[in-house]
Amino acid sequence: MKLTIIAPGSRGDVQPYVALGKGLKEAGHTVGILAYQDFQNLITSYGLEFVDIGGSVETVAQSLQSLLEQGHLLKILSSMGRAAQQLACQAAVSGLVACQGSDLIVGGLGGLFVGLALSEKLGIPFFQAHLLPFTPTREFPSVLTPLPQTRLTTWANDSSHRLTQQMMWQTFRAADNKARAQVLQIAPAPFWGPFASPQWQAPAILYGYSPQVLPPPGDWGDSIHVTGYWFLEPPVGWEPPIDFVNFLKSGPPPIYVGFGSMPSSKPEETADLVLQALARTGQRGVLSSGWGGLKKETLPETVSMIGSMPHSWLFPQMAAVVHHGGVGTTAAGLRAGIPAIVTPFFGDQPFWGQRVYELGVGPRPIARQRLTVDSLAESIRRAVSDRVMQKSAACLGERIRAENGIARAVALIEKH
């Protein structure tokens, strides 16, 4: 079977689909991934075909820098909608190339609308495979429009999911219709979205996160599957830098601090804040530069700065991790079995930060705009001293490591 996976987004969005693609390839299938050019080397290093969807996710992230730091979801969506209109036609052209001859198109939230349009144009089934919950349920609120869970608000949970669907659709509706008219030459989707279309009525929907972290709700039905995370292991032959290995050996496990692709308008101030919190708590640190712009020319001997490094290797050697709450980084931290301190920026990040706290494997999340030396230092102290939290994190990590989300997802895709 030939499959095309549509995976626009950041590294944390793309990497699970690379892992899924690798699993499908090892099962004997041909797999191509449509993604931003930033991830060509990542995708091809696992023997998967890469097709450029157009544009650069780093450029998009930098253009949203101030909005991401402030966490204004509606303003972020509005800006993303305008950017999508500029990229829509190229994405559709690339999608036509990537999907020719495919038996199945696979995608999650990032590739949802272009995937449905390509499915309609080419007559190829579209298989939903998401990284975060998108199907309405009465049991918990939408990850993008979370509601405080009280007796007075839980009735609105289902509606919050439908509101999120409309927020996403109306954000990208103009871009979708532009691609449909100018490239695909098919009718525009209905004003309220493609949620009643034949392409939407998939025989199964996959969710690539752990049921240990968010159990499937009872009102989802048997066709919706929470498979476990889709983890990507380091490429064969990968070796960590020797100087960093020596740093790890030179003292106790450090605290990892990294905010993924979330940009910082004041990188030096962010670095100083982190360094002060580490010094105040007497902890060693590992700073991930990522695209957040964390830059510090002179670091104390107790702190090391690294570039991109596999979390599956790195995190188990940490005492705790501080991150933005992206689904991929959250998954890696939970799998490692260590406490996590989440500093969410926007989107689904507050939801995952709250889940970490509710599971007892991390302190209460700190919104990025409220992050201070005092708040970070207090959370670090808690993470390294709370034995109950540490034991809970270790037990959850053990249960997650026992799952094989990729094998289950591959089997379900082959079945349907």
SULDAFEN-V736679 format. One record per helix or strand. SS is the DSSP state (alpha for helix, beta for strand). FROM is the first residue (numbers start at 1). LEN is the number of residues. Records with the same first field share a line. If there is no record, write none. Layout:
SS=FROM-LEN, FROM-LEN
This chain:
beta=2-5, 30-6, 49-4, 104-4, 126-5, 205-3, 224-3, 255-3, 285-4, 303-4, 320-4, 339-4
alpha=11-16, 37-8, 57-7, 65-6, 73-27, 112-11, 154-31, 242-8, 267-15, 311-7, 327-10, 349-10, 368-3, 373-13, 387-15, 405-11
